[in-house]
Amino acid sequence: MISHYRCPLCKLPLFRGGASYTCDQNHQFDIAKEGYVNLLPVQNKKSKQPGDNQEMVAARRAFFETHHYEFLRDNLASLVAQKTPEKVLDLGCGEGFYTREIASHCPNATVYGVDIAKPAIRYAAKRYAQVAFSVASVKEAPFEDKFADVIVSIFAPIFDQELARLCKSKGSLFVISPAEHHLFELKSLIYDDVKLHKAPDTPAGFTLVDRTKLQQTHTMDFTCVQHLIMMTPFAWKFKQQHLDRLQKMDKVEVTLSFFINEYQRNE
């Protein structure tokens, strides 16, 4: 049975047969017991375990068990559902927090989740059987050209040419990025001059359709804030003295602010 996957080695279509995918060049990729397929060949890895490590995955998973990012997740899933897509691709899906909700809002769509971090994909595939998960690089996603009606990219690297290749003509791309004051209070602990986030540039091959800003201030305890910090690009900037200051606070007020950037693929 032909699939929407393509071989990461030779770019030929992959066919599903039993518990594996195979191309006409006889490159074979087995489906793990959890239900995902690993389409990141060893020769394409830049490290032994690319992507987030087990500690980072665990921290993000613990944070997502709280309610704090649900307002972003639910708004995004509703916007995607309004497109009534047949095929949705979540690039950089992590543990599937957003992917699962998108699949729930789009019961008639085939939803794919891709991430380079194997621990994250393993966790997602074990819990969300309604999504087709794979381990792969979002820079060279193992899918056929122009197959997705909707592509979602949430705090993931943006590769314009690859997004344009994967998205159907007039298809939709949703890019989630931090808005101006996202995590301002935490960044103020480590930076004397906090630089505010800017909206991202429009990827080549797309046109900006809409930009929605979501912002709430949430109260968190120290453990929750620790997990949140582990999810951020500036986690390595936090020193023990910064954590000590946070730990002395009974509760921490944190601004959560996001842009949902909606683009349409050009002809």
KOLMIKE-549736 format. One line per 10 residues: number of its first residue (from 1); their letters; for each residue x, y, z of N, C-alpha, C, O, CB. Coordinates in steps of 0.001 Angstrom, whole numbers, padded with zeros to 6 digits. Glycine has a CB too. Example, Ala and Ser with C-alpha at 12.3 -4.5 7.8 and 13.67 -1.06 7.14 Angstrom:
# residues 2
1> as> 013190/-005690/007800/012300/-004500/007800/013200/-003300/007800/014236/-003319/008465/011308/-004473/009046 | 012850/-002250/007080/013670/-001060/007140/012900/000030/007870/013409/001138/008039/014084/-000598/005725
END
This chain:
# residues 267
1> mishyrcplc> 000851/-001188/000000/000000/000000/000000/000890/001242/000000/001762/001398/000855/-000965/000003/001232 | 000649/002137/-000992/001455/003336/-001102/001096/004301/000037/-000050/004346/000484/001249/004006/-002483 | 002061/005051/000486/001836/006000/001574/002218/007396/001101/002639/007579/-000041/002648/005605/002842 | 002069/008375/001982/002505/009734/001670/003965/009944/002063/004533/011009/001819/001612/010758/002385 | 004562/008935/002666/005978/009023/003007/006834/008780/001768/006425/008076/000845/006335/008012/004115 | 008011/009366/001761/008983/009042/000736/010282/008645/001424/010547/009050/002556/009199/010238/-000239 | 011066/007871/000746/012294/007328/001317/013281/008463/001604/013554/009272/000717/012925/006283/000362 | 013815/008539/002812/014780/009595/003136/016138/009396/002463/016968/010306/002463/014969/009667/004630 | 016369/008219/001894/017654/007927/001255/017635/008205/-000242/018559/008822/-000773/018037/006482/001495 | 016580/007751/-000925/016542/007895/-002385/015374/008746/-002885/015272/009011/-004083/016470/006535/-003024
11> klplfrggas> 014493/009174/-001979/013354/010050/-002287/012236/009357/-003065/011291/010017/-003496/013832/011238/-003072 | 012327/008055/-003249/011245/007323/-003907/010094/007106/-002930/010297/007161/-001717/011752/005967/-004457 | 008879/006857/-003448/007745/006620/-002553/007962/005394/-001671/008589/004417/-002081/006465/006453/-003363 | 007438/005465/-000472/007482/004327/000438/006143/003613/000438/005084/004241/000424/007853/004776/001861 | 006209/002283/000454/005010/001463/000461/004896/000758/001810/005886/000265/002350/005033/000437/-000701 | 003689/000717/002342/003452/000045/003619/003156/-001429/003344/002270/-001769/002561/002274/000719/004405 | 003915/-002280/004003/003676/-003705/003893/003921/-004364/005231/005069/-004474/005662/004562/-004328/002813 | 002870/-004805/005896/003035/-005404/007219/003534/-004382/008225/002909/-003341/008424/003998/-006584/007155 | 004655/-004680/008857/005188/-003825/009923/006375/-002993/009459/007264/-002682/010252/005597/-004671/011114 | 006396/-002629/008168/007514/-001822/007673/007100/-001039/006434/006070/-001311/005817/008728/-002714/007357
21> ytcdqnhqfd> 007930/-000063/006091/007789/000698/004856/008997/000388/003985/010120/000301/004481/007665/002240/005136 | 008766/000218/002677/009833/-000140/001745/009676/000652/000457/008556/000919/000020/009825/-001657/001453 | 010808/001033/-000158/010763/001705/-001455/011229/000729/-002531/011616/-000400/-002229/011645/002995/-001454 | 011190/001169/-003786/011588/000304/-004901/013084/000025/-004922/013534/-000868/-005639/011175/000931/-006213 | 013860/000777/-004145/015290/000494/-004020/015568/-000454/-002847/016719/-000695/-002483/016077/001804/-003838 | 014489/-000984/-002269/014569/-001946/-001152/015161/-001360/000135/015717/-002089/000956/015398/-003134/-001572 | 015038/-000056/000300/015340/000536/001600/014136/000283/002505/012997/000579/002143/015658/002081/001477 | 014403/-000261/003667/013307/-000682/004546/013369/000042/005892/014446/000241/006454/013351/-002203/004764 | 012182/000435/006404/012069/001144/007665/010961/000486/008485/009785/000534/008122/011783/002662/007438 | 011354/-000115/009573/010397/-000868/010391/009541/000057/011245/009988/001120/011677/011131/-001864/011286
31> iakegyvnll> 008315/-000361/011479/007402/000358/012356/007628/-000140/013781/007542/-001338/014047/005909/000163/011914 | 007915/000777/014684/008184/000415/016076/006920/-000111/016743/005809/000132/016271/008735/001625/016855 | 007098/-000825/017833/005946/-001400/018541/004986/-000319/019025/003791/-000572/019185/006418/-002239/019729 | 005511/000896/019261/004644/001994/019688/003810/002560/018536/002846/003289/018766/005479/003102/020306 | 004186/002222/017289/003386/002653/016148/004019/003704/015257/003449/004047/014221/002114/003165/016632 | 005184/004230/015628/005840/005239/014793/006856/004577/013862/007206/003410/014038/006534/006309/015671 | 007323/005339/012869/008368/004852/011985/009548/005829/012056/009365/007046/012046/007839/004699/010514 | 010739/005279/012126/011949/006101/012202/012488/006301/010788/013011/005373/010172/013032/005439/013126 | 012351/007533/010283/012808/007862/008931/013986/008830/008972/014148/009687/008103/011659/008465/008110 | 014806/008664/010019/016032/009450/010141/017216/008488/010072/017622/007938/011096/016052/010283/011479
41> pvqnkkskqp> 017773/008277/008881/018883/007343/008735/020087/007747/009566/020314/008932/009809/019281/007233/007286 | 020841/006778/009994/022019/007037/010830/022957/008026/010154/023509/008905/010817/022765/005727/011133 | 023143/007898/008860/024085/008765/008152/023599/010217/008071/024380/011112/007747/024323/008229/006751 | 022312/010455/008364/021775/011810/008350/021772/012464/009729/021385/013625/009863/020378/011795/007798 | 022197/011733/010746/022229/012283/012099/023509/013082/012304/024578/012706/011824/022119/011159/013152 | 023381/014185/013024/024548/015000/013367/025043/014696/014771/026099/015177/015182/024217/016483/013243 | 024283/013904/015502/024690/013455/016836/024050/012109/017103/023180/011667/016353/024292/014489/017936 | 024481/011454/018176/023955/010130/018490/022478/010184/018783/021726/009307/018359/024692/009529/019668 | 022045/011220/019513/020626/011396/019827/020235/012836/019515/020270/013690/020401/020327/011048/021325 | 019863/013116/018262/019531/014490/017878/018226/014952/018516/017395/014145/018932/019434/014604/016358
51> gdnqemvaar> 018068/016275/018583/016850/016828/019165/016921/016882/020674/017991/016727/021262/015652/016017/018741 | 015780/017101/021297/015717/017218/022748/016073/015900/023419/015691/014827/022953/014329/017671/023186 | 016815/015999/024527/017171/014791/025254/016031/014357/026181/014997/015020/026261/018460/015014/026058 | 016232/013251/026870/015187/012680/027706/014757/013654/028814/013573/013739/029140/015669/011363/028318 | 015710/014379/029385/015398/015321/030469/014513/016459/029958/013557/016854/030625/016699/015894/031082 | 014831/016977/028788/014036/018063/028217/012645/017582/027837/011663/018298/028033/014738/018652/026995 | 012558/016388/027302/011258/015816/026937/010402/015631/028185/009210/015939/028175/011438/014464/026202 | 011009/015129/029258/010272/014909/030504/009772/016227/031092/008650/016299/031595/011158/014183/031525 | 010608/017274/031028/010208/018582/031552/009039/019147/030762/008086/019667/031341/011389/019562/031518 | 009111/019045/029446/008021/019564/028613/006740/018769/028851/005646/019330/028915/008409/019516/027119
61> raffethhye> 006893/017473/028977/005724/016634/029226/005053/017010/030551/003826/017078/030628/006126/015150/029236 | 005860/017255/031596/005312/017641/032896/004617/018999/032812/003561/019201/033411/006425/017679/033957 | 005217/019926/032068/004588/021248/031939/003260/021142/031196/002286/021795/031571/005530/022228/031205 | 003213/020330/030153/001987/020207/029370/000872/019492/030134/-000283/019522/029708/002274/019470/028082 | 001198/018861/031238/000165/018263/032079/-000561/019319/032908/-001585/019027/033527/000777/017207/032999 | -000040/020540/032924/-000734/021655/033548/-001652/022299/032504/-001695/021860/031355/000280/022696/034131 | -002375/023326/032905/-003340/023969/031997/-002760/025159/031249/-003461/025751/030427/-004550/024418/032773 | -001525/025530/031495/-001028/026851/031099/-001008/027113/029596/-001255/028244/029175/000340/027030/031628 | -000725/026114/028782/-000665/026337/027333/-001933/025864/026614/-001967/025818/025384/000546/025623/026750 | -002960/025518/027365/-004168/025000/026737/-004867/026053/025880/-005471/025720/024861/-005119/024483/027795
71> flrdnlaslv> -004789/027327/026288/-005464/028366/025497/-004830/028514/024114/-005529/028806/023144/-005422/029712/026237 | -003526/028320/024017/-002869/028332/022704/-003252/027087/021917/-003639/027176/020752/-001330/028417/022859 | -003147/025942/022548/-003472/024671/021878/-004880/024675/021305/-005088/024303/020150/-003321/023505/022852 | -005852/025098/022116/-007254/025033/021698/-007560/026040/020589/-008314/025737/019664/-008171/025283/022894 | -006976/027235/020681/-007179/028230/019619/-006593/027757/018303/-007216/027904/017251/-006556/029571/020012 | -005403/027191/018356/-004764/026698/017138/-005575/025568/016510/-005811/025569/015302/-003341/026218/017439 | -005999/024615/017319/-006771/023476/016801/-008064/023945/016138/-008473/023394/015116/-007092/022482/017935 | -008705/024953/016711/-009942/025477/016123/-009679/026135/014770/-010455/025965/013830/-010599/026484/017074 | -008582/026886/014679/-008246/027537/013406/-007932/026514/012321/-008345/026677/011173/-007055/028480/013589 | -007207/025468/012678/-006902/024412/011706/-008181/023721/011259/-008354/023447/010072/-005920/023382/012304
81> aqktpekvld> -009081/023435/012201/-010328/022737/011872/-011189/023539/010902/-011917/022962/010095/-011119/022445/013143 | -011110/024867/010977/-011889/025714/010078/-011505/025526/008615/-012276/025866/007718/-011718/027161/010463 | -010313/024984/008376/-009851/024729/007008/-010398/023420/006445/-010220/023131/005262/-008332/024704/006969 | -011068/022621/007293/-011566/021276/006917/-010540/020505/006087/-010842/020080/004972/-012886/021395/006125 | -009344/020322/006616/-008271/019688/005841/-008461/018175/005710/-009152/017539/006506/-006924/019977/006488 | -007826/017631/004682/-007756/016176/004528/-006459/015634/005115/-006431/014539/005678/-007870/015784/003046 | -005380/016413/004978/-004078/015982/005492/-003409/017157/006204/-003271/018247/005649/-003168/015441/004340 | -002995/016902/007455/-002346/017921/008282/-000966/017406/008681/-000810/016240/009043/-003209/018263/009550 | 000023/018278/008612/001388/017922/008985/001868/018848/010097/001915/020065/009916/002337/017999/007759 | 002227/018274/011255/002775/019032/012373/004276/018802/012395/004747/017729/012773/002114/018615/013734
91> lgcgegfytr> 005022/019820/011986/006481/019726/011899/007116/020173/013214/006939/021315/013639/007015/020580/010725 | 007856/019269/013855/008418/019560/015167/007377/019357/016246/007203/020204/017122/008962/020986/015218 | 006680/018225/016181/005491/017979/017010/005794/017638/018462/004902/017691/019309/004696/016872/016415 | 007054/017285/018760/007381/016915/020136/006560/015749/020626/006429/014739/019935/007181/018086/021051 | 006000/015884/021830/005243/014797/022463/003794/014740/022007/003014/013945/022530/005287/014946/023961 | 003425/015570/021042/002078/015480/020476/001015/016280/021207/-000175/016059/020984/001661/014071/020442 | 001410/017205/022076/000457/018004/022847/-000510/018745/021928/-001719/018725/022159/001200/019002/023742 | 000004/019389/020903/-000837/020114/019952/-001405/019178/018881/-002551/019329/018460/-000035/021243/019293 | -000612/018235/018455/-001024/017318/017380/-002274/016544/017750/-003183/016392/016934/000101/016343/017051 | -002317/016056/018978/-003475/015297/019452/-004740/016146/019380/-005784/015670/018934/-003247/014806/020894
101> eiashcpnat> -004650/017404/019817/-005833/018265/019818/-006275/018603/018402/-007472/018673/018125/-005555/019548/020596 | -005319/018813/017505/-005656/019060/016103/-006393/017856/015524/-007393/018012/014824/-004382/019362/015276 | -005895/016657/015819/-006551/015441/015320/-007966/015319/015877/-008872/014879/015169/-005728/014193/015692 | -008164/015703/017137/-009497/015634/017746/-010463/016617/017090/-011649/016326/016939/-009409/015916/019250 | -009946/017781/016703/-010780/018795/016054/-011010/018488/014578/-011936/019032/013976/-010142/020166/016197 | -010189/017632/013991/-010286/017319/012554/-010459/015809/012377/-009550/015147/011875/-009017/017823/011780 | -011597/015255/012775/-011766/013797/012767/-011717/013163/011385/-011494/011958/011271/-013060/013448/013406 | -011919/013947/010338/-011903/013403/008977/-010560/013586/008278/-010407/013238/007107/-012986/014055/008156 | -009595/014130/009001/-008275/014373/008413/-007289/013293/008835/-007424/012695/009902/-007749/015757/008821 | -006292/013050/007983/-005132/012253/008374/-004087/013226/008900/-003665/014139/008191/-004572/011391/007170
111> vygvdiakpa> -003673/013026/010144/-002761/013966/010795/-001418/013281/011016/-001352/012170/011543/-003349/014478/012144 | -000340/013964/010603/001019/013453/010729/001802/014330/011701/001700/015556/011670/001722/013401/009347 | 002581/013689/012559/003467/014405/013465/004903/013977/013237/005197/012785/013164/003063/014166/014922 | 005805/014958/013123/007213/014680/012825/008092/015409/013838/007864/016579/014142/007576/015111/011366 | 009088/014712/014350/010067/015357/015226/011366/014576/015143/011365/013369/014904/009553/015435/016701 | 012482/015282/015343/013790/014635/015260/014141/013900/016560/015045/013065/016579/014870/015673/014938 | 013419/014216/017650/013709/013622/018954/012943/012313/019129/011721/012315/019285/013353/014603/020086 | 013655/011218/019103/013030/009903/019223/012278/009713/020546/011189/009140/020530/014083/008828/019082 | 012811/010171/021698/012052/009998/022953/010689/010686/022913/009716/010169/023462/012857/010542/024130 | 010616/011842/022268/009352/012564/022174/008365/011805/021292/007197/011659/021656/009581/013980/021623
121> iryaakryaq> 008819/011325/020146/007943/010604/019220/007482/009286/019832/006327/008895/019662/008665/010346/017884 | 008355/008613/020526/007970/007363/021177/006833/007604/022174/005859/006854/022221/009183/006731/021891 | 006980/008659/022960/005940/009012/023939/004616/009322/023227/003560/008835/023632/006389/010230/024795 | 004680/010132/022169/003472/010542/021451/002761/009354/020812/001542/009223/020916/003818/011570/020383 | 003527/008489/020151/002935/007365/019424/002248/006368/020354/001250/005752/019981/004000/006653/018614 | 002780/006211/021560/002177/005286/022529/000815/005767/023007/-000017/004962/023425/003100/005102/023724 | 000584/007071/022948/-000615/007634/023552/-001654/008132/022555/-002838/008197/022885/-000231/008748/024441 | -001238/008478/021360/-002162/009105/020422/-002173/008330/019107/-001553/008727/018120/-001777/010581/020179 | -002884/007235/019128/-002893/006319/017981/-003570/006925/016754/-003404/006420/015644/-003592/005024/018357 | -004333/008004/016944/-005035/008616/015815/-004119/009456/014934/-004545/009959/013895/-006168/009472/016320
131> vafsvasvke> -002843/009613/015352/-001873/010399/014589/-000776/009487/014058/-000345/008563/014748/-001267/011525/015461 | -000322/009744/012835/000793/008996/012245/002093/009729/012584/002361/010801/012040/000620/008842/010683 | 002894/009157/013475/004119/009812/013934/005356/009210/013270/005406/008017/012972/004237/009704/015456 | 006349/010066/013048/007612/009591/012499/008766/010412/013066/008619/011596/013369/007600/009664/010958 | 009909/009759/013202/011147/010431/013583/011816/010892/012287/012118/010077/011415/012098/009480/014430 | 012043/012191/012166/012648/012719/010946/013042/014169/011182/012643/014787/012168/011675/012598/009736 | 013827/014693/010265/014235/016091/010315/013200/016949/009593/012730/016585/008515/015641/016279/009687 | 012845/018097/010190/011900/018984/009516/012577/019718/008360/011900/020309/007518/011308/019994/010512 | 013902/019682/008315/014624/020317/007214/014511/019504/005940/014527/020051/004838/016088/020511/007578 | 014397/018183/006099/014207/017281/004960/013129/016281/005351/013416/015113/005613/015551/016551/004558
141> apfedkfadv> 011897/016747/005386/010784/015908/005840/010500/014794/004831/010464/015051/003627/009518/016765/006061 | 010299/013565/005301/010161/012414/004398/008742/012254/003851/008086/011239/004082/010568/011143/005120 | 008284/013266/003127/006937/013235/002559/006989/013648/001103/007904/014349/000671/005980/014153/003346 | 005978/013197/000343/005887/013561/-001059/005589/015055/-001212/005142/015712/-000272/004807/012724/-001757 | 005842/015569/-002398/005623/016985/-002672/004145/017341/-002589/003277/016573/-003006/006172/017351/-004046 | 003878/018536/-002035/002548/019156/-002071/001437/018211/-001605/000406/018084/-002264/002245/019635/-003477 | 001652/017566/-000487/000636/016625/-000007/-000219/017181/001126/-001303/016654/001379/001299/015360/000450 | 000232/018226/001816/-000473/018683/003013/-001387/019873/002704/-000981/020840/002058/000533/019065/004106 | -002616/019775/003176/-003539/020912/003082/-003177/021978/004116/-003287/023178/003862/-005004/020445/003282 | -002743/021509/005286/-002363/022404/006375/-001056/021922/006981/-000894/020735/007264/-003477/022478/007455
151> ivsifapifd> -000129/022841/007178/001118/022552/007888/001145/023412/009144/000791/024590/009112/002380/022825/006984 | 001566/022814/010239/001680/023518/011514/003134/023465/011955/003764/022409/011904/000738/022895/012600 | 003671/024608/012392/005032/024675/012901/005008/025500/014187/004756/026705/014155/006012/025294/011840 | 005272/024844/015317/005126/025474/016625/006504/025586/017278/007065/024586/017725/004143/024666/017530 | 007038/026788/017331/008371/027038/017899/009437/026142/017276/010397/025751/017940/008346/026826/019410 | 009264/025828/016014/010213/024950/015310/010987/025770/014283/010525/026835/013873/009473/023757/014616 | 012162/025290/013861/012908/025988/012807/012091/026077/011523/011337/025165/011184/014241/025277/012532 | 012255/027187/010819/011517/027423/009573/012467/027268/008388/013485/027954/008291/010860/028841/009571 | 012115/026367/007505/012879/026154/006276/011938/026424/005102/011122/025579/004734/013483/024690/006208 | 012068/027609/004529/011098/028093/003543/010875/027126/002380/009739/026789/002046/011552/029420/003002
161> qelarlcksk> 011975/026688/001772/011838/025836/000589/011138/024526/000909/010344/024028/000111/013202/025552/-000013 | 011431/023971/002076/010806/022701/002445/009321/022885/002732/008508/022039/002362/011506/022095/003665 | 008968/023971/003382/007552/024246/003636/006794/024428/002321/005684/023921/002162/007395/025499/004519 | 007400/025153/001387/006760/025368/000091/006630/024056/-000676/005645/023841/-001383/007554/026388/-000737 | 007613/023189/-000538/007554/021890/-001222/006427/021014/-000682/005763/020317/-001448/008888/021159/-001080 | 006212/021045/000613/005264/020142/001255/003816/020601/001168/002899/019782/001225/005634/019972/002683 | 003607/021910/001029/002258/022469/001109/001581/022519/-000254/002205/022880/-001252/002304/023863/001712 | 000323/022163/-000291/-000448/022257/-001520/-000605/023716/-001957/-000520/024628/-001134/-001821/021606/-001335 | -000830/023927/-003228/-001149/025260/-003725/-002399/025762/-003013/-003412/025066/-002945/-001354/025251/-005270 | -002314/026979/-002484/-003399/027602/-001717/-003626/026917/-000363/-004612/027195/000320/-004690/027572/-002529
171> gslfvispae> -002719/026032/000012/-002811/025410/001331/-002413/026398/002423/-001944/027500/002141/-001923/024158/001398 | -002610/025983/003674/-002380/026873/004817/-001174/026440/005630/-000908/025251/005807/-003610/026918/005711 | -000454/027436/006118/000670/027222/007027/000431/028051/008279/000240/029264/008204/002033/027601/006353 | 000442/027381/009441/000308/028066/010722/001648/027992/011451/002129/026907/011778/-000838/027438/011584 | 002236/029144/011697/003498/029225/012425/003225/029880/013774/002737/031009/013831/004576/030025/011616 | 003536/029177/014856/003380/029722/016196/004730/030256/016646/005734/029544/016629/002835/028648/017191 | 004737/031527/017050/005969/032170/017488/005688/032999/018745/004540/033366/018994/006560/033062/016357 | 006716/033296/019534/006505/034118/020727/006165/035554/020354/006792/036129/019464/007745/034091/021620 | 005172/036140/021031/004860/037560/020855/005758/038390/021776/006563/037847/022532/003351/037842/021150 | 005607/039704/021700/006583/040633/022274/007005/040289/023711/008200/040211/023999/006016/042023/022248
181> hhlfelksli> 006048/040086/024601/006359/039970/026023/006322/038531/026544/006179/038304/027745/005397/040807/026814 | 006450/037580/025649/006423/036179/026083/007547/035898/027089/008721/036129/026799/006550/035235/024864 | 007177/035404/028260/008112/035041/029344/008961/036228/029798/010111/036061/030204/009030/033904/028887 | 008391/037409/029726/009156/038623/030043/009733/038575/031458/010882/038962/031667/008270/039861/029888 | 008948/038106/032430/009394/038080/033823/010592/037156/034021/011505/037479/034782/008254/037644/034729 | 010594/036022/033348/011712/035087/033474/012959/035645/032794/014062/035529/033328/011344/033722/032870 | 012792/036239/031639/013936/036809/030928/014531/037994/031688/015727/038265/031585/013520/037245/029521 | 013694/038698/032452/014181/039843/033227/015149/039422/034323/015948/040231/034795/013012/040596/033840 | 015081/038168/034727/016001/037672/035757/017424/037526/035230/018384/037605/035997/015515/036334/036294 | 017560/037316/033940/018892/037002/033405/019429/038042/032438/020617/038034/032115/018858/035679/032719
191> yddvklhkap> 018558/038946/031968/019007/039973/031031/018742/041360/031620/017643/041624/032106/018296/039816/029660 | 019727/042233/031580/019533/043616/032015/018623/044368/031050/017811/045198/031457/020883/044335/032135 | 018773/044064/029778/017959/044706/028739/017235/043608/027970/017809/042953/027100/018840/045591/027773 | 015964/043421/028310/015190/042348/027682/014738/042791/026298/014042/043795/026152/013967/041958/028554 | 015139/042038/025293/014729/042337/023923/013363/041683/023661/013177/040487/023887/015803/041833/022893 | 012428/042489/023185/011092/041980/022919/011078/041189/021614/011806/041503/020673/010076/043133/022861 | 010241/040164/021577/010129/039340/020375/009453/040128/019251/008632/041011/019498/009340/038047/020677 | 009807/039795/018041/009176/040373/016862/008431/039288/016095/008774/038108/016174/010224/041059/015956 | 007425/039694/015364/006711/038748/014513/007657/038231/013437/008518/038976/012966/005457/039406/013876 | 007515/036984/013044/008444/036405/012060/008213/036937/010659/007143/037461/010347/008320/034898/012050
201> dtpagftlvd> 009221/036796/009824/009078/037140/008416/008201/036109/007723/008106/034962/008159/010455/037231/007729 | 007571/036527/006652/006750/035599/005869/007653/034660/005081/008528/035124/004350/005796/036370/004913 | 007462/033347/005212/008301/032406/004456/008144/032608/002952/007058/032932/002469/007949/030956/004828 | 009232/032414/002222/009193/032532/000764/008198/031534/000188/008162/030375/000600/010596/032307/000155 | 007399/031987/-000759/006398/031119/-001375/005036/031204/-000715/004093/030544/-001150/006868/029707/-001345 | 004921/032023/000348/003660/032149/001086/003261/033621/001193/004083/034517/001001/003784/031517/002501 | 001987/033850/001503/001448/035181/001753/000797/035201/003133/000057/034284/003490/000427/035589/000649 | 001073/036244/003900/000459/036376/005217/-001036/036633/005063/-001442/037552/004352/001128/037515/006026 | -001851/035821/005728/-003306/035945/005681/-003835/036604/006948/-004702/037476/006889/-003955/034572/005490 | -003310/036180/008091/-003806/036708/009356/-002743/036494/010434/-001911/035592/010340/-005153/036028/009757
211> rtklqqthtm> -002793/037337/011448/-001893/037178/012592/-002717/037419/013855/-003209/038525/014081/-000658/038170/012509 | -002863/036392/014666/-003629/036469/015898/-002669/036501/017081/-001747/035689/017159/-004615/035279/016016 | -002886/037431/017995/-002068/037499/019202/-002869/036981/020390/-003987/037432/020638/-001580/038946/019460 | -002295/036039/021118/-002896/035504/022333/-001990/035843/023503/-000782/035617/023434/-003124/033966/022228 | -002552/036380/024570/-001716/036715/025727/-002501/036556/027019/-003628/037036/027144/-001175/038151/025609 | -001889/035880/027970/-002438/035729/029309/-001295/035772/030313/-000158/035434/029984/-003246/034408/029440 | -001599/036187/031534/-000627/036118/032618/-001048/035011/033571/-002169/035020/034080/-000509/037483/033362 | -000161/034064/033814/-000469/032901/034634/000387/032885/035900/001528/033348/035909/-000257/031612/033833 | -000191/032347/036954/000531/032160/038205/001008/030718/038286/000226/029782/038122/-000359/032519/039426 | 002307/030551/038543/002901/029210/038561/003706/029011/039832/004209/029967/040423/003795/028988/037325
221> dftcvqhlim> 003821/027740/040250/004722/027439/041357/006131/027181/040814/006342/027131/039602/004210/026212/042168 | 007075/027022/041719/008480/026931/041311/008744/025720/040418/009474/025827/039432/009376/026867/042539 | 008166/024584/040749/008389/023373/039945/007897/023566/038520/008569/023185/037561/007684/022166/040581 | 006738/024153/038392/006167/024407/037064/007064/025354/036269/007305/025136/035082/004744/024997/037186 | 007552/026396/036921/008437/027350/036245/009729/026667/035807/010238/026945/034721/008754/028544/037169 | 010259/025784/036636/011463/025032/036255/011233/024256/034967/012070/024273/034064/011881/024070/037381 | 010094/023575/034886/009779/022809/033676/009657/023732/032470/010116/023400/031377/008476/022010/033864 | 009041/024886/032673/008886/025845/031578/010243/026347/031100/010478/026450/029896/008013/027025/032018 | 011125/026655/032026/012459/027137/031660/013189/026101/030802/013871/026452/029840/013285/027460/032927 | 013040/024830/031156/013706/023760/030403/013234/023687/028948/013922/023127/028094/013463/022419/031084
231> mtpfawkfkq> 012058/024255/028673/011504/024235/027327/012000/025387/026470/011752/025413/025265/010007/024266/027393 | 012697/026340/027075/013031/027566/026364/014450/027541/025791/015307/026812/026289/012873/028754/027288 | 014699/028337/024744/016055/028418/024184/017068/029059/025132/018274/028873/024969/016024/029197/022893 | 016582/029814/026123/017519/030477/027024/017692/029721/028340/018173/030289/029320/017052/031889/027302 | 017307/028458/028369/017433/027660/029598/018877/027620/030092/019123/027657/031298/016925/026230/029361 | 019822/027544/029173/021240/027438/029561/021759/028725/030189/022823/028731/030808/022096/027084/028348 | 021000/029831/030031/021399/031107/030630/021058/031182/032120/021626/031987/032859/020730/032257/029894 | 020121/030330/032549/019716/030355/033951/020809/029753/034828/021214/028606/034641/018392/029595/034146 | 021276/030545/035783/022267/030073/036739/021575/029784/038064/020409/030129/038253/023409/031112/036922 | 022293/029154/038970/021710/028768/040243/021147/029983/040996/020119/029878/041666/022753/028054/041098
241> qhldrlqkmd> 021819/031125/040883/021338/032310/041601/019972/032760/041104/019161/033273/041875/022334/033450/041461 | 019717/032565/039793/018413/032931/039240/017338/031972/039754/016234/032386/040109/018454/032920/037691 | 017675/030706/039785/016728/029716/040293/016456/029927/041780/015330/029737/042238/017257/028301/040052 | 017479/030319/042531/017300/030575/043963/016315/031719/044187/015488/031667/045097/018652/030900/044628 | 016410/032752/043352/015473/033874/043473/014043/033426/043197/013111/033840/043886/015863/035005/042511 | 013878/032589/042199/012544/032083/041871/011996/031206/042998/010817/031279/043344/012583/031289/040556 | 012863/030388/043554/012425/029449/044590/011952/030180/045854/011116/029659/046592/013565/028484/044941 | 012478/031371/046102/012087/032135/047286/010704/032768/047132/010088/033187/048112/013119/033217/047570 | 010229/032830/045892/008897/033400/045650/007835/032345/045931/008010/031172/045601/008771/033927/044188 | 006749/032765/046535/005654/031829/046799/005028/031377/045482/004819/030187/045246/004583/032478/047716
251> kvevtlsffi> 004738/032355/044640/004209/032096/043304/004895/033038/042327/005373/034105/042712/002656/032275/043261 | 004940/032639/041066/005591/033446/040039/004562/033813/038969/003870/032948/038432/006801/032685/039411 | 004476/035106/038672/003610/035569/037586/004405/035531/036281/005505/036077/036193/003065/037015/037870 | 003834/034883/035277/004534/034732/034001/003605/035123/032856/002474/034645/032769/005042/033278/033818 | 004093/035992/031985/003338/036378/030795/003538/035331/029703/004666/035006/029333/003774/037783/030293 | 002432/034815/029201/002448/033869/028086/001829/034582/026891/000650/034934/026918/001668/032532/028433 | 002603/034792/025866/002163/035609/024748/002627/034987/023429/003806/034673/023264/002695/037050/024886 | 001697/034814/022502/001995/034087/021266/001390/034792/020056/000354/035450/020148/001472/032647/021353 | 002063/034634/018924/001489/034964/017624/001093/033659/016937/001896/032730/016854/002497/035788/016744 | -000126/033590/016452/-000509/032541/015515/-000483/033187/014131/-001377/033957/013779/-001939/031919/015858
261> neyqrne> 000532/032873/013365/000737/033465/012044/000183/032524/010985/000659/031399/010833/002242/033757/011787 | -000810/032982/010265/-001427/032150/009218/-000983/032630/007848/-001133/033803/007508/-002975/032181/009320 | -000435/031711/007066/000014/032014/005720/-000709/031124/004715/-001196/030045/005054/001537/031838/005603 | -000766/031593/003488/-001319/030773/002403/-000232/030528/001368/000524/031432/001012/-002561/031460/001747 | -000168/029292/000893/000806/028940/-000144/000411/029595/-001457/-000745/029530/-001875/000907/027402/-000313 | 001383/030227/-002103/001142/030831/-003405/000998/029746/-004458/001207/028565/-004183/002276/031799/-003778 | 000639/030159/-005670/000526/029197/-006773/001876/028555/-007044/001992/027715/-007937/-000008/029884/-008052
END
